[in-house]
Amino acid sequence: MIKLEDIREPVRLEMKEFNKRFKNSISSNIPLVNLVTAYILKRKGKQMRPLFVFLTSKLTGDITPSSYTAASLIELMHTATLVHDDVVDDSNERRGAFSVKAIWKSKIAVLLGDFLLAKGLILAVQEKEYDLLEIVSNASREMSEGELLQLQKSRSLNIDIETYYEVIQKKTATLIASCTSSGARASGASQEIVDKAYEMGINIGMAFQIKDDLFDYQDNGLIGKPAGNDIKEKKFTLPLIYALNQSERRQSKAIIRKINKGNKSQEVVKEVIRFVKENGGLEYASEKMHEFKQKAIETLDSFPDTPARKSLKDLVEYTVARKK
């Protein structure tokens, strides 16, 4: 298994400097804000998104002050989104620990998310990075649209594979694409290269989200959340959609009815997981995940062979091989 510490090596010093700058970027005169943000920083996760920014900057040119601004902008928006998501999903857990919403309740969580978004806007304006602000703002809009589209479809329990791809491109892939495209923009690359980096990021993001879908069918505890969480929330992911399409109409309608009526029941979750496995949903989703990954690798192979390209290829492989 590829290790993230090895992937970071070409930009290790830049990531270290980024962490200092990011900590300063979320400071406040309000003690409560600093208390909550300190809690978030201690559980900062893998920081894959700023890593995508710096590696792409190095792939397409060099790391510049704009690269740090891009990485901070995206990390601020991503962190705000996670805080807001825990309120929307009524989730008390994030990365194996209590969520901000669980400790400080919904009102503070929403306001803290707003604070982080505002910090991103201020940073972009202060640095006059309007191109980067446009990239990140477009990603934010797409992510919101994706969430709303998913909610709309989950209520009607009617989603096909094409709609699913539209949802995950908006919800997940556009954020990673904003990392790669803003990294290229920050390095001074041409618009053609920025566009190519964006498409690469879309394919990485699609593979990344399908991998997350597959986690829902693993044993409890492997990724810090219970199996079947998406099923309980009536999220129609690729393994389930494919299995429904492959089964007899009577059987698929029965499964949809059970998800709708008994989505909180662990017995129903087990039955749905068994149904998906028996109808080839996991194999199909895994195959599609690798197809998206391969498209991203093919784009990377069109760039010169450098340590940054190797690390990016390893990072793409990591997104589909990770255990959580």
KAWOJO-V747843 format. One record per residue. N is the residue number from 1. RES is the residue in three letters. D_FIRST is the distance of its C-alpha to the first C-alpha in Angstrom with 1 decimal. Layout:
BEGIN
n = [N;N]
res = [RES;RES]
d_first = [D_FIRST;D_FIRST]
END
This chain:
BEGIN
n = [1;2;3;4;5;6;7;8;9;10;11;12;13;14;15;16;17;18;19;20;21;22;23;24;25;26;27;28;29;30;31;32;33;34;35;36;37;38;39;40;41;42;43;44;45;46;47;48;49;50;51;52;53;54;55;56;57;58;59;60;61;62;63;64;65;66;67;68;69;70;71;72;73;74;75;76;77;78;79;80;81;82;83;84;85;86;87;88;89;90;91;92;93;94;95;96;97;98;99;100;101;102;103;104;105;106;107;108;109;110;111;112;113;114;115;116;117;118;119;120;121;122;123;124;125;126;127;128;129;130;131;132;133;134;135;136;137;138;139;140;141;142;143;144;145;146;147;148;149;150;151;152;153;154;155;156;157;158;159;160;161;162;163;164;165;166;167;168;169;170;171;172;173;174;175;176;177;178;179;180;181;182;183;184;185;186;187;188;189;190;191;192;193;194;195;196;197;198;199;200;201;202;203;204;205;206;207;208;209;210;211;212;213;214;215;216;217;218;219;220;221;222;223;224;225;226;227;228;229;230;231;232;233;234;235;236;237;238;239;240;241;242;243;244;245;246;247;248;249;250;251;252;253;254;255;256;257;258;259;260;261;262;263;264;265;266;267;268;269;270;271;272;273;274;275;276;277;278;279;280;281;282;283;284;285;286;287;288;289;290;291;292;293;294;295;296;297;298;299;300;301;302;303;304;305;306;307;308;309;310;311;312;313;314;315;316;317;318;319;320;321;322;323;324]
res = [MET;ILE;LYS;LEU;GLU;ASP;ILE;ARG;GLU;PRO;VAL;ARG;LEU;GLU;MET;LYS;GLU;PHE;ASN;LYS;ARG;PHE;LYS;ASN;SER;ILE;SER;SER;ASN;ILE;PRO;LEU;VAL;ASN;LEU;VAL;THR;ALA;TYR;ILE;LEU;LYS;ARG;LYS;GLY;LYS;GLN;MET;ARG;PRO;LEU;PHE;VAL;PHE;LEU;THR;SER;LYS;LEU;THR;GLY;ASP;ILE;THR;PRO;SER;SER;TYR;THR;ALA;ALA;SER;LEU;ILE;GLU;LEU;MET;HIS;THR;ALA;THR;LEU;VAL;HIS;ASP;ASP;VAL;VAL;ASP;ASP;SER;ASN;GLU;ARG;ARG;GLY;ALA;PHE;SER;VAL;LYS;ALA;ILE;TRP;LYS;SER;LYS;ILE;ALA;VAL;LEU;LEU;GLY;ASP;PHE;LEU;LEU;ALA;LYS;GLY;LEU;ILE;LEU;ALA;VAL;GLN;GLU;LYS;GLU;TYR;ASP;LEU;LEU;GLU;ILE;VAL;SER;ASN;ALA;SER;ARG;GLU;MET;SER;GLU;GLY;GLU;LEU;LEU;GLN;LEU;GLN;LYS;SER;ARG;SER;LEU;ASN;ILE;ASP;ILE;GLU;THR;TYR;TYR;GLU;VAL;ILE;GLN;LYS;LYS;THR;ALA;THR;LEU;ILE;ALA;SER;CYS;THR;SER;SER;GLY;ALA;ARG;ALA;SER;GLY;ALA;SER;GLN;GLU;ILE;VAL;ASP;LYS;ALA;TYR;GLU;MET;GLY;ILE;ASN;ILE;GLY;MET;ALA;PHE;GLN;ILE;LYS;ASP;ASP;LEU;PHE;ASP;TYR;GLN;ASP;ASN;GLY;LEU;ILE;GLY;LYS;PRO;ALA;GLY;ASN;ASP;ILE;LYS;GLU;LYS;LYS;PHE;THR;LEU;PRO;LEU;ILE;TYR;ALA;LEU;ASN;GLN;SER;GLU;ARG;ARG;GLN;SER;LYS;ALA;ILE;ILE;ARG;LYS;ILE;ASN;LYS;GLY;ASN;LYS;SER;GLN;GLU;VAL;VAL;LYS;GLU;VAL;ILE;ARG;PHE;VAL;LYS;GLU;ASN;GLY;GLY;LEU;GLU;TYR;ALA;SER;GLU;LYS;MET;HIS;GLU;PHE;LYS;GLN;LYS;ALA;ILE;GLU;THR;LEU;ASP;SER;PHE;PRO;ASP;THR;PRO;ALA;ARG;LYS;SER;LEU;LYS;ASP;LEU;VAL;GLU;TYR;THR;VAL;ALA;ARG;LYS;LYS]
d_first = [0.0;3.8;6.3;9.5;11.8;10.9;11.5;14.7;16.1;18.6;20.1;19.5;23.3;24.1;21.8;23.5;26.9;26.0;25.5;28.9;30.5;29.0;30.3;33.7;33.7;33.8;36.4;39.7;43.1;42.7;41.4;40.1;37.9;36.5;35.9;33.9;31.9;31.1;29.7;27.5;26.3;25.1;22.8;21.7;18.2;15.4;18.1;16.3;19.8;21.3;18.2;18.9;22.6;22.2;19.8;22.2;25.2;24.0;23.2;26.7;28.7;28.2;27.6;31.0;32.6;32.3;28.5;28.7;31.2;29.0;26.0;28.4;30.2;27.1;25.7;29.2;29.6;26.2;27.0;30.5;29.2;27.1;30.1;32.4;30.1;30.3;34.1;34.2;32.0;33.8;30.4;30.6;26.9;24.3;20.8;21.9;25.1;28.5;29.0;31.7;33.8;33.7;34.8;37.2;38.1;38.1;40.8;39.0;35.6;37.3;39.1;36.2;34.2;37.4;37.5;34.0;34.9;38.1;36.4;34.4;37.7;39.5;36.8;36.9;40.7;41.1;39.0;40.7;37.4;38.9;36.6;33.5;35.4;36.2;32.6;31.5;34.6;34.2;30.6;32.2;34.9;32.6;30.4;33.7;34.9;31.8;32.1;35.8;35.3;32.9;35.5;38.3;36.6;35.5;39.1;40.4;37.5;37.6;34.6;33.6;30.5;32.0;32.8;29.4;27.9;30.6;29.7;25.9;26.7;29.1;27.3;23.7;23.5;26.5;25.0;21.9;24.4;26.6;23.9;23.5;27.2;28.4;26.1;27.8;31.2;30.8;30.2;33.5;32.2;34.6;34.8;33.5;30.3;30.1;30.6;27.9;25.4;26.6;26.0;22.5;21.9;23.6;21.3;18.1;19.9;20.9;17.4;16.4;19.4;19.1;15.7;17.7;20.3;18.2;17.3;21.1;21.0;18.6;20.0;21.6;19.9;16.3;16.4;19.5;21.9;23.8;23.1;25.7;26.2;26.6;29.0;31.1;31.4;32.5;29.7;29.6;26.1;25.1;24.4;27.8;29.7;28.8;29.7;33.0;33.8;33.2;35.2;39.0;40.7;42.2;38.9;37.1;40.1;39.9;36.3;37.0;40.1;38.2;35.6;38.6;40.7;38.3;35.1;35.0;35.3;32.4;34.0;34.0;30.4;29.6;31.9;30.4;26.8;28.3;30.2;27.2;25.3;28.5;29.2;25.9;24.8;21.1;20.9;22.9;21.0;17.6;19.5;20.9;17.7;16.4;19.9;19.8;16.4;17.9;21.1;19.3;17.7;21.2;22.7;20.4;21.3;24.9;24.4;24.8;21.9;21.2;18.5;18.8;18.2;15.1;13.7;15.0;13.5;9.9;11.2;12.5;9.4;7.8;11.2;10.9;7.4;8.1;9.8;12.8]
END
